[in-house]
Amino acid sequence: MKLVVHRLWFLVSLLFILGISLWIKWPLSIGTSLNDLIPQQGINEEAFKVLNKYTSIVSIIVEGDDFSQVKSDSDLIYEYLTRNNVKNIIYRIPQNAIEKGMDLLCKHPTSYLLEQDRDDILNEKYSTILNRSINYITSSFTPFVEDLEKDPFTILSRYGTNFSEYSMKWIEKSGVLTQNYNGKAYVFMNIPFSSGNVQLGEKVLKLLQSLSSHLDIKGKIYFTGVPIHTYEMYHKTRLEILFFTLISASTILILTFLLFKSFKVTTQIVLNLAIAFASGVALLVLFSQQIHIMTFVFGSAMIGICIDYSFHSTLFRREQSEKFKNLLYSYLTTICCFIPLLFSSVDILRQIAIFMIGSLSGTFVWVVLMRKREYVSQLESCQQPAIGKLIKYICSILMVLIILIGLPNLKFQNDIGSLYKSPENLKQSDELFYKLNARAIQNFLLVKADTLEELLQIEEKLKEGNNFFSLSSILPSIKKQKENYILIKELYKKEANNIRRYLGLEKELTLPKESILTKDEFMKQFGNEIIDRYIIEHNNKIWSITPLESDITLNNKNATLINSKAILRDNLDKFASEMNKFLLISVFALGILLSFIYKKKVILYLIPSFFAVLGALSLFSLFNVSISFFHLISMFLVIGLSIDYTIFHLNNTVNNNFIPVLFSYLSSAMSFGILYFASFPMISTMGLTIFIGLSLSYFLSLILSEK
Amino acid sequence: MKFLFFLVFVFFYNIVYAEEISNTSQIYQFSQNLVEVSADFVQSKKMPNIKKEFISKGKVQFKKHNGLFWQQDTPTKYTFKSTQNKFCYNNETKDTNSLPYFQEIFGIIEDVLALNFSSLEKIFHVSYSENKQKWFLTLTPTIDKIEKFLLGIELIGDKKEISKITLKYVSGMVIILEFTENKEGIINEISCP
């Protein structure tokens, strides 16, 4: 009776904690963005948010046989999306943008000056500019922006030519961006999103998918972008959670029924799983700001682990204190291996640890409260098979050989590929997008300021010693324009007569009048299109975002350089070396814990787990698989989960642990093994690694046991 | 971009309406014999409102399906090379992707050599004439983007070589190139690092 009361109290308490957690944190924030998986240590968080906002764009590329066809299709798509309330589509651009740009140069001839020319004037190397001008005039291949009478030093022509390298492959035609590639014509449009809004991504994706059926499109349509990938990931993850949970649960139920042939017991075990899940969710909700959906994908493997306690507790008659002792040791050693993940810098791993600790704790407490119940299984008479000494020696030698050959050739590699892979249906779009925009963008330069003038001045300061194209290249700050006028005036003073003689001009050359280009005039010439490509507003500040092909030297606290791939790789490398230390600490801590329990036999209890880890790593090495941070993380779980097999096999004095341990292994191995088929490399890697580690540990512990 | 269009017209010797070029015409015979061209050039550049002519000299080499080599020796030295997929200036390789029309222009040069009038007729209006010694080809752009900066090209040659090319620009600039054959050849292989 007392036990029944305890069970009821436990259930009520669990429901209460779960209810409170959900009430406090409601509505739950479920993270779905890929960017949430990327560890953000070492980068400016605000700048990263701005970059996420900027890169949250769906890009649509329309392909056709010629420009007129593709323009007609694009117009239809634009009108259709606009009618369906998709806002802020970047499609039309100012006509004759290049001519308008040249026009601006000519209207403001003293506002633009190449850095090279500025430096030479400041260093009084006027003759260098003179020679540079002469070279430009006499070259066969040089275009001219302005007549030589008005631009004798070819300042404007050289300025315009210098930035022709930065021109994108897309060119303006009839007010849209177009390109010819491999005999096809393409038109380009962008739909900017607020970062990672899955619902909006879902709506736009459905609209895009329905284009062919609603419109008479003659060409092909491709779309890509972070929101599309996020939506695909979210959609796939939901399906995978459902699929893996169903498979795991069905297999567990089948195994359970095979063992007990009793619906009552099966129901008990299902209840146990529900308690495990509720405990995990309660803890996760309480201690996490935002739960990432990937946690639940991994959590579906929890089913296989939690069932272990049910099997061990429910099966066979044995001394209650001995049963409780084994379960307690098993619980403590498993928890011991999840605890280091709580200190990981990777948010999703902390969440996985919280979820697993919660689930294991809940199921352990429930199993202990259910300890009076025992059921006899028909498989009770099944004994552990005797393994001959020869087989034991062969297996041991094989294991040692695998380790000796594989371990020295271990390769480590951490990159975006270990975290995320493009789904097949988006690969073609991604590849086309990169081909059509083929610039090797490595970094994004983000500059923050209160006003546009301040922002332009910061950019210009950054250009000292660095050469890159940004908004300030076409809209210089007013301060810079005034400085340029003074410098050009000085150049005219020193070298105007020389260039006039060279050109054979009779009339004296006069310095053009100072004419400042303002933002209003710029906007009048180009509309919002150009500025919107570079400027974003966030938290009452103005940010400019400039894609760069190489690194630059930063010398301003309001400027940040972000290279997501390098940051991810560097962080994963750093975390991997942290994990190596954690692993050693865990094994050591586990050794200390076990030495209190098993005294001198502690080494024996550690051997299977230890060799399982080395064996798994060596097998990957033999199959030429590079080890990533996620392989190392999985080793914690291998140690924590597989120590149970050793404990129960080596403590199998009355030969009644074989079946429970076998079924425990089968359920865990199956639950993790199925994760190998997850579409995300991170989850797939962890599933496979744990499966291999558990399998090696199970068979090694079997070999080490008395039979 | 202007340079690339210039490339088209350097070897733009047989862009005429098919009915005007016969197998016996001098330009046809020239195109048949063409595999490789090596020449010295003298360039005269006239700018609007500037009386002075700007003279430069150098060498040019063209190999069918293999690319172009251009070397200016005076008044300043530089080299330009282009192949199907790359171009380089003073041996510094540039990405052809940075020139949106690069593939199209290179394709045009190849079309010229293969006498592929159908694609070239989309871009130019051509008139052709010849006398006993020389042939004369005049090319006028029909596409508005080219018409905006280029007035026309005039080519003069004979059965063996092109002797003169004149490019006239809307801005008033005129570039005249005169060629003399360089029998020794200039470089063995046109390639960028």
Interface residues (C-beta under 8 A of the other chain):
Chain A: E99 I134 N135 I137 T138 S139 S140 F141 P143 F144 D147 L148 E149 S164 E165 Y166 S167 K169 W170 I171 Q179 N180 A438 R439 Y502 L503 G504 L505
Chain B: M1 K2 F3 F6 Q43 K45 M47 P48 N49 I50 K51 K52 F54 I55 S56 W70 Q72 P75 T76 Y78 F80 K94 D95 N97 S98 P100 Q103 E104 K148 S171 M173 I175
